[in-house]
């Protein structure tokens, strides 16, 4: 039998149906707190529950395209602003009973960027909002999204240790103090300003100076802060470890 004959006679309905979705753990920093994008489902299953933005992969798109489409639908982002959002695959979730409708495998994605706009609920959502991560224990999430969110938060926190992705929460130019604020917000720990400044500047390619400073000094006066931009490093060596991990290694 030729391959053409085999494909012509092949019957996909001979196998149980399986659907694939892309869910997005979208993070941003608002009012000095880490926020997660959630939607309130308007239809069953889990009507009225909060859930991650996501949807079924269409026949003409791959997983990344589906994740970006879902993110764009909830945030209104498009064009260059959408392309600047950091997006990466997080993990796959395939428990047979994770969706009561049918067998659904979800490939979750992690996304973060600065200044993401207020969300607008899509046609299948009752509401959409950026909710503080600190408030998540009071929310009951649909499907297995609580587990997906936990995995996404751990991935984001760990990636800040060994990659320069903290700079993706900031604009094109930033101070070391603003970069430290990202680490403190995502990690949930206060950091020593002087030690953090020294560590950042000791990592080759992490940041590079713009040669200019802020227009004015800090809230308490003092010299104007130097402005930096993201460097060309893809990995941080040495890594910036979370305080608890640093104590363990010592």
Secondary structure by P-SEA (a helix, b strand, c coil): ccaaaaaaacccccccbbbbbbbbbbbbbcccbbbbbbbbbcccccccccccccccccccccaaaaaaaaaaaacccccccccccbbbbcbbbbccccccccbbbbbbbbbbbccccbbbbccccccccccccccccccccccaaaaaaaaaaaaaaaaaaccccccccccccccaaaaaaaaaaaacccccaaaaaaaaaacccccccccccccccccccccbbbbbccccccccccccccaaaaaaac
